[in-house]
Amino acid sequence: MYFFLSNLSLVDICLTSTTIPKMLHNIWTQSKAITYAGCISQMYFFVLFATLDDCLLTVMAYDRYVAICHPLHYTVIMNPQLCGLLVLACWVISMVHALLESCMTLSLSFCTHLEIHYFFCELKQVVQLACSDTSLNNVVITVAAGLLGAGPLVGIIYSYSKIVSSILRLSSAQGKSKAFSTCASHLSVVALFYCSILGAYVDSGLSYSSHSTATAALMYTVVTPMLNPFIYSLRNKDIQGALRRLFRTKLLKGLPFLN
């Protein structure tokens, strides 16, 4: 779990790093301009890390499924080699997807002085601004969203249906509580990830307000990756204990008469 969690944390840092530095630079310089090469590069890395985030959440759901439904075989099934291969597969799939989308966008023709309603170069927004035919790009985007969006979500739902079924068969109330607590953090992150993305795209489809569109995009590009470490940290007993010891030490150092 910690191996996958460390990879998810790295991906969240990289995901926010593709958009926030440029956004802060725009605010500082009061300029919203971005070069064509910079836009394509930002789009590539955003698609890469967003897809990777999605794939890792699916792998983590499988990890929870094995841990709860097959606890005695967990260390055998989820061995270091398999964990490494799963993460490698996530990287390969994400890189191929990002490269495909970027190359197809490069084949499009664009007019000058275009305005994107997001605060970063979002794939769908960039394609919509092209002056040439984008029908093939739209088909690829739709198919990729189905395979890499709906597909992992179905896998996560299936894993948790098995997990819930296994937990309900437990006779011990303490065992049920511990099992549900193990999955709570991952479920919270999954719900936040998919709900924010779904909300952003539904809002962009129904609303033509640039402010509303940018706000929805801000949720899944900045807020969600920022909250993930807090969700996992605050629900982990080891980290809670470490924080309590840290605060207790700081408090005692701040009160000399207690020493």
C-alpha positions, 0 to 999 in steps of 0.5 A, a space after each residue: 500500500 505504501 509503495 503505491 501511495 508513494 507513487 500516487 504522491 509523486 504523480 500528484 506533485 507532478 500533476 500540480 507542477 504542470 499547471 500551478 507554476 505557469 498560473 502563478 507566473 501569469 498572475 505575477 506578470 499579469 500576462 496570460 500568454 503561452 507559446 504554442 510549444 509551451 501549450 503542447 508540452 503542458 497538455 502532454 504532461 497534464 494528460 500523462 499525469 492525469 491518466 497515471 493518477 487514474 491508473 494508480 487508483 485502479 491498481 490501489 483498488 486491486 491491492 485493497 481487494 487482495 488485502 481484504 479478500 485474500 489476506 493469507 495470500 497477500 504477500 505472495 500475490 502482491 510481491 515486489 515484482 508484481 507491484 513494480 510491473 503494475 506501476 510500470 504498466 501504468 506509466 507505459 499506458 499513460 505515456 502512450 495515451 499522452 503521446 497519441 493525444 499530443 501528436 494528433 493535436 500537433 497535426 491540427 491547424 490553429 489560427 492566431 490569437 486564440 483564447 482558452 477558457 481554462 487556466 491551462 492548455 486542456 486537451 478538449 479546449 485546445 482541440 475545439 479551437 483548431 481551424 481544421 477538421 477535428 472529427 478524428 481527434 474527438 473520436 480518439 478523445 471519446 474512446 480514450 475517455 471510455 477506455 481510460 476513464 470508465 474502464 478503471 472506474 468499472 474495475 474499482 467498482 467491481 473490486 469494492 463490490 467484492 470487498 464489501 461482500 467479503 466484509 459483510 461475511 465477517 462475524 466480528 464487528 471489530 473486523 468489519 470496522 478495521 476492514 472498512 477503515 482500511 478502504 475509507 481513505 482510498 474510497 475518499 480519494 477515488 470519489 474526490 477524483 472522479 466527482 471533480 472531473 465529472 463536475 468539471 466536464 458537465 459544468 463546461 458542457 452546460 455553462 459558457 462562463 469562462 469563470 465557471 469553467 476555470 473554477 471547475 478545472 481548478 478543483 481537479 487540477 489543484 484542490 484534489 491532488 492537494 487534498 490526497 496527502 491529507 486524506 491518507 495521512 489523517 486516516 493513518 494511525 502511524 502518522 497520527 501517532 507521529 503527529 501527536 508525538 511531534 506536537 507533544 514535544 513542541 508543546 513541552 519545549 514551549 513550556 519550560 516549567 513542564 520539563 
